[in-house]
């Protein structure tokens, strides 16, 4: 029987700001409701969205706010007859509106979690939800088919690495942009061709690689001007999945290319209160963990981060700078 204390340690954000800083403080341990599990948090995966939220905040947040959306932990209290049950180790992607996961205990809806398969390291499981689910969601929206040309922009990021591997499983020919020192690794996990995004002749090299073809689809992870460029690279009626919003696209370009544009948003499953979408994230969690556990998908390398306000502040600011090859994972309470 776990002794659940009335208070717990959490990493909090006093207010969103350009030069944000976090604080470790004692807060009340959450109480679960009838459809929730109380979970002792063990590992929290950090994502670029966590850093952006620390900088810009989110509507209706109450401060101090606890950050963190991806986590793994062990169920310590659950309604009778509910699965997962007490003692089960689970992984999930949390509700962006609620208090986050950088805390010793959290209350989470039972239908949104995925039980860890035997043999999967929990710190690896914590690195999977946001990036892996976003990649799967993007490829589902793009309806990637065998033999199609797919561009994965920023293939060295966690989303990019997952997108390359799952797209290759679906039979696509996968092109990726990334820093040159990451090309060998991306080819090892499935990219057919890689391009240095710093290359001044990048567009010319795309054309040389594609010949008379163009991209059938693009996983657009960066947004902004990259999105405009990526639409220009599409064939007529090509498809693009945007993970970082949609900039203002010139009407002439839309008329010329007639692209099929999709927006990828995991948070929308919570914001629209779609139980079906929340359960789908649980199924995607199962797919990710089983794929990594059986070796058909390789997870990004883990970059361990201490459960410390200074370490996590520095880690999130590094997320804002980009160029992280791997996944930052905070050890809250190791299993």
C-alpha positions in Angstrom: 0.0 0.0 0.0 1.4 3.4 -1.1 1.5 6.1 1.6 0.0 9.1 -0.3 1.0 12.3 1.4 -1.4 15.4 1.5 1.3 17.6 -0.1 3.8 16.9 -2.9 6.7 18.5 -4.7 6.0 20.1 -8.1 7.9 22.3 -10.6 5.8 25.4 -11.1 5.7 28.5 -13.4 4.8 31.7 -11.6 3.9 33.4 -14.8 4.5 33.0 -18.5 7.3 35.2 -19.7 10.1 35.6 -22.3 12.7 35.0 -19.6 10.7 32.5 -17.6 12.0 30.7 -14.6 10.6 27.7 -12.7 10.3 27.0 -9.0 10.1 23.7 -7.0 7.5 24.1 -4.3 5.2 22.1 -2.0 1.6 22.0 -3.3 -1.5 20.0 -2.4 -1.7 16.4 -3.7 -4.6 16.2 -6.2 -7.7 14.2 -5.5 -9.0 11.9 -8.2 -12.7 11.8 -9.2 -14.7 8.7 -10.1 -13.3 8.4 -13.6 -9.7 9.2 -12.8 -6.6 7.4 -11.7 -4.2 8.8 -9.1 -0.7 8.2 -10.4 2.7 8.6 -8.9 4.7 10.2 -11.6 8.1 8.7 -12.4 9.2 10.2 -15.7 8.2 13.3 -17.7 9.1 13.8 -21.3 9.8 17.4 -22.3 8.6 18.8 -25.6 8.9 22.1 -27.6 5.3 22.8 -26.7 6.2 22.8 -23.0 8.8 25.5 -23.6 6.5 27.6 -25.8 3.8 27.4 -23.1 6.3 28.6 -20.4 7.0 31.6 -22.6 3.5 32.5 -23.9 1.1 30.7 -21.4 -2.3 29.4 -22.3 -5.8 30.9 -21.9 -7.5 30.1 -18.6 -4.4 28.8 -16.9 -4.3 29.4 -13.1 -0.9 30.3 -11.7 1.3 29.0 -10.3 1.0 26.4 -13.1 2.7 23.0 -13.3 4.1 22.3 -16.8 4.5 19.0 -18.6 2.3 17.0 -20.9 4.0 13.6 -21.4 4.5 11.2 -18.5 4.9 7.7 -17.1 3.9 6.6 -13.7 2.4 3.9 -11.5 -1.3 3.9 -10.5 -1.6 4.3 -6.7 -5.4 4.8 -6.4 -8.2 3.8 -8.8 -12.0 3.3 -8.7 -13.0 -0.3 -8.1 -13.3 -2.4 -11.2 -11.5 0.1 -13.4 -8.6 -0.7 -15.7 -5.7 0.0 -15.4 -5.6 -0.8 -11.8 -3.5 -0.1 -8.7 0.2 -1.1 -9.4 0.0 -0.8 -13.2 2.6 1.3 -14.9 1.1 3.6 -17.5 2.0 6.3 -20.1 -0.1 9.2 -21.3 -0.3 12.6 -23.0 -2.2 15.0 -20.7 -4.8 17.7 -21.0 -3.2 21.1 -21.9 -5.8 23.0 -19.9 -5.1 21.3 -16.6 -2.2 21.4 -14.2 0.8 19.5 -15.8 2.8 16.4 -15.0 6.0 17.8 -13.4 4.8 16.8 -10.0 5.0 13.7 -7.7 1.3 12.8 -8.2 -1.4 13.6 -10.8 -5.0 12.6 -11.5 -5.7 11.4 -15.0 -8.8 10.0 -16.8 -8.4 6.2 -16.9 -9.4 5.9 -20.6 -6.6 8.2 -21.8 -3.6 6.1 -20.5 -1.8 3.2 -22.0 -0.4 0.3 -19.9 3.4 -0.3 -20.4 4.2 -3.6 -22.0 6.6 -5.8 -20.1 10.2 -5.1 -20.9 9.9 -1.5 -22.0 12.0 1.0 -19.9 9.7 3.6 -18.4 12.0 6.5 -19.3 11.8 5.5 -23.0 8.0 5.3 -22.8 7.9 8.8 -21.4 9.7 10.0 -24.6 7.1 8.7 -26.9 3.6 10.4 -26.5 3.7 13.9 -28.0 6.3 13.3 -30.7 5.2 9.8 -31.6 1.5 10.5 -31.6 1.9 13.7 -33.7 3.9 11.8 -36.3 1.3 9.0 -36.5 -1.5 11.6 -36.6 0.2 13.5 -39.4 0.8 10.4 -41.5 -2.8 9.3 -41.0 -4.0 12.7 -42.2 -1.7 12.6 -45.2 -2.9 9.1 -46.0 0.6 8.1 -47.1 0.6 5.3 -49.7 3.2 2.9 -50.9 5.6 4.5 -53.4 4.7 8.1 -52.7 7.4 10.8 -52.2 7.2 12.2 -48.6 9.3 15.1 -47.3 9.8 15.1 -43.5 11.0 18.6 -42.6 13.3 18.7 -39.6 13.8 15.0 -39.7 16.3 15.1 -36.8 13.7 16.1 -34.3 11.7 13.5 -32.3 8.6 14.0 -34.5 10.7 13.7 -37.6 12.4 10.5 -36.5 9.1 8.8 -35.8 7.6 10.1 -39.0 10.5 8.8 -41.1 10.1 5.3 -39.5 6.4 5.0 -39.7 6.3 6.4 -43.2 8.9 3.8 -44.3 6.7 1.1 -42.8 3.9 2.3 -45.0 6.1 2.0 -48.1 6.8 5.7 -48.8 10.0 7.0 -50.3 11.2 9.3 -47.5 13.2 12.5 -47.9 14.3 14.5 -44.8 15.9 17.8 -44.0 18.3 17.8 -41.0 21.7 19.0 -39.9 24.4 17.2 -41.9 25.8 15.4 -38.9 22.5 13.6 -38.4 22.1 12.3 -42.0 23.8 9.0 -41.4 21.5 8.2 -38.4 18.3 9.2 -40.3 19.3 7.0 -43.2 19.9 4.1 -40.8 16.3 4.4 -39.5 14.7 4.7 -42.9 15.3 8.0 -44.7 16.1 7.4 -48.4 17.7 10.8 -48.9 18.7 13.6 -46.5 19.3 17.3 -47.2 21.2 19.8 -45.1 18.7 22.5 -44.3 21.5 25.1 -44.2 22.4 24.3 -47.8 21.9 27.4 -50.0 21.2 25.2 -52.9 18.6 23.2 -51.1 15.8 23.8 -53.6 18.0 22.8 -56.5 19.1 19.6 -54.8 15.4 18.7 -54.1 14.8 19.0 -57.9 17.8 16.9 -58.7 16.7 14.2 -56.3 13.1 14.2 -57.5 13.7 14.4 -61.2 10.5 15.2 -63.0 8.5 14.4 -59.8 7.4 16.5 -56.9 6.5 15.7 -53.3 3.2 13.9 -52.8 3.1 14.9 -49.2 5.0 16.9 -46.5 5.2 16.5 -42.7 5.6 20.2 -41.9 7.0 20.5 -38.4 8.4 24.0 -38.4 5.7 26.3 -39.8 6.2 29.9 -40.9 8.2 30.4 -44.1 9.0 26.7 -44.3 5.3 26.0 -44.8 5.2 28.3 -47.8 8.3 26.6 -49.3 6.9 23.2 -48.6 3.6 23.9 -50.4 5.7 25.2 -53.4 7.5 21.8 -53.4 4.2 19.8 -53.6 2.7 18.4 -56.7 -0.7 19.7 -57.8 -3.2 18.6 -55.1 -0.4 17.4 -52.9 -1.0 17.1 -49.1 0.7 18.8 -46.2 0.3 18.2 -42.5 1.2 21.3 -40.4 2.2 20.7 -36.8 3.1 24.3 -35.9 0.1 26.3 -37.1 -0.6 27.7 -40.6 0.9 31.0 -41.8 -0.8 33.3 -44.2 -0.4 31.5 -47.5 -0.5 33.6 -50.7 -3.8 33.0 -52.5 -1.9 32.7 -55.8 0.0 29.8 -54.4 -3.2 28.1 -53.1 -4.7 28.5 -56.6 -1.6 27.2 -58.3 -1.0 24.1 -56.2 -4.5 23.4 -54.7 -2.9 21.7 -51.7 -4.8 19.6 -49.2 -3.8 21.2 -45.9 -4.3 19.4 -42.6 -3.6 20.7 -39.1 -2.2 18.4 -36.4 -3.2 19.1 -32.8 -3.1 16.6 -30.0 -4.4 19.2 -27.6 -7.6 19.5 -29.6 -8.7 16.1 -28.3 -8.9 17.6 -24.8 -10.1 21.1 -25.8 -13.0 19.8 -27.8 -13.8 17.2 -25.0 -13.7 14.4 -27.6 -13.7 11.2 -25.7 -13.2 9.3 -28.9 -10.1 11.3 -29.8 -8.7 10.9 -26.2 -9.2 7.1 -26.4 -7.5 7.2 -29.8 -4.4 8.7 -28.2 -4.4 5.8 -25.8 -4.5 3.4 -28.8 -1.7 5.3 -30.4 0.3 5.0 -27.2 -0.1 1.3 -27.3 1.1 1.2 -30.9 4.1 3.4 -30.1 5.2 1.4 -27.0 4.7 -2.0 -28.7 6.5 -0.9 -31.8 9.5 0.3 -29.8 9.4 -2.7 -27.5 9.5 -5.2 -30.4 12.2 -3.2 -32.2 10.3 -2.2 -35.3 10.6 1.5 -34.3 13.6 3.1 -32.6 12.9 5.8 -29.9 15.0 8.9 -29.8 18.1 8.8 -27.5 17.2 9.8 -23.9 18.7 13.0 -22.4 18.2 12.7 -18.6 17.1 15.8 -16.8 17.0 16.1 -13.0 13.7 17.0 -11.1 15.1 20.4 -10.3 13.8 23.9 -11.2 17.2 25.1 -12.6 17.8 22.0 -14.7 14.3 22.0 -16.2 14.3 25.8 -16.8 17.6 25.3 -18.8 16.2 22.3 -20.6 13.1 24.2 -21.8 15.1 27.2 -22.9 17.2 24.7 -24.9 14.0 23.4 -26.5 13.2 27.0 -27.7 16.6 27.2 -29.4 16.0 23.9 -31.2 18.6 21.5 -32.5 18.1 18.9 -29.8 18.9 15.5 -31.2 17.2 13.2 -28.6 14.5 13.5 -26.0 14.8 15.3 -22.7 13.2 13.2 -19.9 12.9 14.3 -16.3 13.3 11.7 -13.6 10.7 12.6 -11.0 10.5 9.5 -8.9 12.2 6.5 -10.5 10.4 3.2 -10.4 
